[in-house]
Amino acid sequence: MSDCRSVAILGAGMAGAAVARRLADAGLAVQVFDKGRTVGGRMATRRDGTLQFDHGAQFMRAHGPAFEKRLEDWAGRGIAAPWAGAGRRIGIPDMTAPVRDLLTGLSVASRITIARIARTGSAWYVETASNAVHGPFDAVAITFPAPQGRALLDRSGYALPGIERAAYAPCWSLMVAAENGVTQALIEPRADPIALIAADASKPGRPPGSRLTIHATADWSRNHLEDAQDAVAAALLPAAEYHLGLALRPSYVEAHRWRYAQVEHPLGRANLYDPTLRLGAAGDWCLGARIEAAYDSGSVLATAILADFGGPV
Ligand SMILES: Cc1cc2nc3c(=O)[nH]c(=O)nc-3n(C[C@H](O)[C@H](O)[C@H](O)COP(=O)(O)OP(=O)(O)OC[C@H]3O[C@@H](n4cnc5c(N)ncnc54)[C@H](O)[C@@H]3O)c2cc1C
């Protein structure tokens, strides 16, 4: 295989990082773009002064051998560690660490929103929201949440049939620092309005302090999707106190809305790839609502691209 094949990977969450790592290891030139300030996507950590919250995904679990092998590798190198029992592992020192590890040494452009993609002959170009054009690339891999990937395809005049079938539930995430301590590591009421309460400092590698991440249920989040942050905090805080069995004395409260949080209706296949266009899409929306699904989807898309380029898979 020629080593001058180049692939633009749009999105630097777990799926994009898995595509990028596998292609780069096979000798392809990869360029990753993400609109975020940092990589990781929904494997996210919010920092505000000395405060730190995992306000997106809380933990990783492996159901299959490929991701289990990856988790073991991260654990061996101090990039993942066990938390809260039952096979749950977290990124060390934060939830973005596993994605950062996959992207080590690769070309990643952050704070770049991709607005359009276009093909001239067999060459792909990607256009940013500020009208900068990057390329040429031999192939493009889109790893946004499905509705955002579909919107990019529509704007650009391309289609990957099936992407419209995947659907997400939203999630309001409330970050709270309190003056009084919380002893439980993880509570999962999974009853409206509270899905989960996680004590950040109970996780290995996190700074000490009484910090909680509170996730609302999918139904509650959907019904309050357009509510103001203050209203969300005012509703979730007392509900969390009820489950914790104590009145919090908050010193910091911040709500974050994840519009596309957890996959409700996955596509049911590992990815979409059109070899005629050399255009593909991957993400958790292909296989299910978890980090492992994003990893597996991205890895299999990379395999499809390599097979198309005629190299070893
Ligand atoms: C609140 C919450 C809790 C969760 N809890 C868990 C959990 O405990 N365990 C678990 O396994 N999973 C959990 N998940 C799901 C898990 O986070 C996802 O399945 C996984 O991280 C998805 O990875 P991805 O690469 O498919 O997508 P993403 O992580 O969403 O990555 C997509 C990337 O595309 C970028 N992007 C989008 N549009 C553009 C654009 N136009 N231009 C440039 N870049 C763009 C985004 O910035 C993002 O970085 C949770 C998710 C949320 C939101």
PDBQT file of the ligand as one rigid body, heavy atoms in Angstrom, charges set to zero:
ROOT
HETATM    1  C1  LIG A 401     -23.876  12.488  30.116  1.00  0.00    +0.000 C 
HETATM    2  C2  LIG A 401     -23.316  11.269  29.444  1.00  0.00    +0.000 A 
HETATM    3  C3  LIG A 401     -23.004  10.133  30.203  1.00  0.00    +0.000 A 
HETATM    4  C4  LIG A 401     -22.462   9.012  29.594  1.00  0.00    +0.000 A 
HETATM    5  N1  LIG A 401     -22.062   7.962  30.357  1.00  0.00    +0.000 NA
HETATM    6  C5  LIG A 401     -21.421   6.920  29.788  1.00  0.00    +0.000 A 
HETATM    7  C6  LIG A 401     -20.799   5.922  30.584  1.00  0.00    +0.000 A 
HETATM    8  O1  LIG A 401     -20.775   5.990  31.814  1.00  0.00    +0.000 OA
HETATM    9  N2  LIG A 401     -20.187   4.875  29.939  1.00  0.00    +0.000 N 
HETATM   10  C7  LIG A 401     -20.156   4.775  28.580  1.00  0.00    +0.000 A 
HETATM   11  O2  LIG A 401     -19.588   3.813  28.043  1.00  0.00    +0.000 OA
HETATM   12  N3  LIG A 401     -20.699   5.751  27.806  1.00  0.00    +0.000 NA
HETATM   13  C8  LIG A 401     -21.306   6.813  28.370  1.00  0.00    +0.000 A 
HETATM   14  N4  LIG A 401     -21.809   7.828  27.589  1.00  0.00    +0.000 N 
HETATM   15  C9  LIG A 401     -21.758   7.671  26.124  1.00  0.00    +0.000 C 
HETATM   16  C10 LIG A 401     -20.327   7.881  25.611  1.00  0.00    +0.000 C 
HETATM   17  O3  LIG A 401     -19.830   9.104  26.096  1.00  0.00    +0.000 OA
HETATM   18  C11 LIG A 401     -20.368   7.873  24.092  1.00  0.00    +0.000 C 
HETATM   19  O4  LIG A 401     -20.963   6.663  23.641  1.00  0.00    +0.000 OA
HETATM   20  C12 LIG A 401     -19.011   7.998  23.416  1.00  0.00    +0.000 C 
HETATM   21  O5  LIG A 401     -18.146   8.851  24.117  1.00  0.00    +0.000 OA
HETATM   22  C13 LIG A 401     -19.261   8.470  21.984  1.00  0.00    +0.000 C 
HETATM   23  O6  LIG A 401     -18.048   8.649  21.268  1.00  0.00    +0.000 OA
HETATM   24  P1  LIG A 401     -18.125   9.164  19.744  1.00  0.00    +0.000 P 
HETATM   25  O7  LIG A 401     -16.734   9.302  19.280  1.00  0.00    +0.000 OA
HETATM   26  O8  LIG A 401     -19.042   8.289  18.980  1.00  0.00    +0.000 OA
HETATM   27  O9  LIG A 401     -18.849  10.592  19.802  1.00  0.00    +0.000 OA
HETATM   28  P2  LIG A 401     -18.401  11.956  20.523  1.00  0.00    +0.000 P 
HETATM   29  O10 LIG A 401     -17.672  11.661  21.773  1.00  0.00    +0.000 OA
HETATM   30  O11 LIG A 401     -19.638  12.779  20.615  1.00  0.00    +0.000 OA
HETATM   31  O12 LIG A 401     -17.375  12.610  19.496  1.00  0.00    +0.000 OA
HETATM   32  C14 LIG A 401     -17.813  13.349  18.378  1.00  0.00    +0.000 C 
HETATM   33  C15 LIG A 401     -16.904  14.544  18.194  1.00  0.00    +0.000 C 
HETATM   34  O13 LIG A 401     -17.311  15.238  17.009  1.00  0.00    +0.000 OA
HETATM   35  C16 LIG A 401     -17.093  16.612  17.240  1.00  0.00    +0.000 C 
HETATM   36  N5  LIG A 401     -17.917  17.375  16.301  1.00  0.00    +0.000 N 
HETATM   37  C17 LIG A 401     -19.254  17.394  16.159  1.00  0.00    +0.000 A 
HETATM   38  N6  LIG A 401     -19.626  18.218  15.158  1.00  0.00    +0.000 NA
HETATM   39  C18 LIG A 401     -18.486  18.751  14.666  1.00  0.00    +0.000 A 
HETATM   40  C19 LIG A 401     -18.204  19.653  13.601  1.00  0.00    +0.000 A 
HETATM   41  N7  LIG A 401     -19.167  20.192  12.822  1.00  0.00    +0.000 N 
HETATM   42  N8  LIG A 401     -16.905  19.978  13.351  1.00  0.00    +0.000 NA
HETATM   43  C20 LIG A 401     -15.900  19.442  14.099  1.00  0.00    +0.000 A 
HETATM   44  N9  LIG A 401     -16.114  18.574  15.114  1.00  0.00    +0.000 NA
HETATM   45  C21 LIG A 401     -17.395  18.224  15.392  1.00  0.00    +0.000 A 
HETATM   46  C22 LIG A 401     -17.483  16.829  18.688  1.00  0.00    +0.000 C 
HETATM   47  O14 LIG A 401     -16.861  18.004  19.218  1.00  0.00    +0.000 OA
HETATM   48  C23 LIG A 401     -16.979  15.542  19.338  1.00  0.00    +0.000 C 
HETATM   49  O15 LIG A 401     -15.694  15.709  19.923  1.00  0.00    +0.000 OA
HETATM   50  C24 LIG A 401     -22.296   8.986  28.177  1.00  0.00    +0.000 A 
HETATM   51  C25 LIG A 401     -22.602  10.119  27.428  1.00  0.00    +0.000 A 
HETATM   52  C26 LIG A 401     -23.074  11.266  28.063  1.00  0.00    +0.000 A 
HETATM   53  C27 LIG A 401     -23.323  12.505  27.251  1.00  0.00    +0.000 C 
ENDROOT
TORSDOF 0
